[in-house]
Amino acid sequence: MDKRILLGIDQQISPATQLALHTACDFIEQASTHWCVVLICVIPGSYAASPSLGMYSGQYLQSPPTHEQRDRAERALRKARSELESSGIAAGQIEMQLRVGFPAEEIVKAACESGAQFIIVGSRGHSAAQTLRRFVVGSISRRVLQLAPCPVMIVAVPKAQRPEDLVTWYEKAILGYLQENTNALTVFTSQEVARKFIPPNKKRAGRKEIAAATVALEQLASNGLLCRHDVQGELRYVND
């Protein structure tokens, strides 16, 4: 029987999810046994918060997902499956699940039901919005870590200064390309940038290179040199 990795993804295929996908691919590539990847996307219920003694508390409200939510989650699963297949994982090694409810609890429940030996989830980082969300409802990844019956790997997108050398390399490479192609409309993705401008001392673009390319693109977008677009769950950066 194949061993299973349960891989939690979000509906936006965020940089954290992209990094988790590549981490799973690297793990399977280096493993000596045969692994199957169970992709899971959870549509959360509505969250209601109310003040109590100066603090905020709340609870999830179970409500059926909208057609748009379900469609977005299904697109995310298909996109994630495509990413895995493009990295060399066979279609027969990939399963997909869409669930509704508490994200952390549903991920752990799916791990138990599928007999997963390992869970990989992304952590979205340290933005103000994410800090506030963790304050109100807690971190999904940390909750998974608390409840999981098996080992859990939490993959976090590094801050800009964490691979500083790679980030600088990709940022300069992108700027150089734009200066040489001033009249062309160019669309960048993290994976394409990581592969196209890979440093000469690297044989292949791995998760560190993709993470650095993501940070470089985000920095250029925040400086107004690129426009960031979410196209059917995929982040693209355009020089318009």
PELIN-V312722 format. One record per pair of residues at least 6 apart in sequence whose C-alpha atoms are under 6 Angstrom apart, sorted by the first residue. I is the first residue (numbers start at 1). J is the second residue. D is the distance in Angstrom with one decimal. If there is no record, write none. Layout:
# PELIN-V312722
I;J;D  I;J;D
This chain:
# PELIN-V312722
2;34;5.8  2;35;5.6  3;35;4.8  4;35;5.5  4;36;4.7  4;37;5.8  4;116;4.6  4;117;5.7  5;37;4.9  5;116;5.6  5;118;4.9  5;119;5.7  6;37;6.0  6;38;4.7  6;119;4.7  7;38;6.0  7;39;5.0  7;119;5.9  7;120;4.9  8;40;5.0  8;121;5.1  9;17;5.5  9;41;5.3  10;41;6.0  11;73;5.1  11;76;5.3  12;233;4.7  13;233;5.6  16;122;4.9  16;123;5.9  16;124;5.5  16;157;5.5  17;122;5.4  20;122;5.7  20;155;5.9  22;207;5.7  36;93;4.5  36;94;5.9  37;94;4.9  38;94;5.9  38;95;4.7  38;96;5.7  39;95;6.0  39;96;4.7  40;96;5.9  40;97;4.7  40;98;5.8  41;98;5.1  42;98;5.9  42;99;4.7  42;100;5.4  42;103;5.5  43;100;4.7  44;100;5.8  44;101;5.0  44;102;5.8  45;60;5.7  45;61;5.5  45;62;5.2  45;63;6.0  45;101;5.5  46;60;5.6  46;61;5.1  47;59;5.8  47;60;4.5  48;58;5.3  48;59;5.7  49;57;5.3  49;58;4.1  50;56;5.5  50;57;5.7  50;58;6.0  104;140;5.3  104;143;5.9  104;144;5.1  108;148;5.5  117;150;5.8  118;150;5.8  118;151;5.3  119;152;4.7  120;152;5.8  120;153;4.8  121;154;5.2  122;154;5.6  122;155;4.6  122;156;5.8  123;155;5.8  123;156;4.7  160;215;5.9  166;212;5.7  167;212;4.8  167;216;5.3  170;213;5.8  171;216;5.0  186;238;5.8  186;239;5.9  187;237;5.6  187;238;4.6  188;236;5.6  188;237;5.0  189;236;5.1  190;210;5.8  190;213;5.4  190;214;5.1  191;210;5.8  194;205;5.7  194;209;5.6  194;210;5.2  194;213;5.5  195;205;5.4  220;226;5.8  221;227;5.5  226;237;5.8  226;238;5.4  226;239;4.7  227;237;5.3  227;238;5.1  228;236;5.9  228;237;4.6  229;235;5.7  229;236;5.2
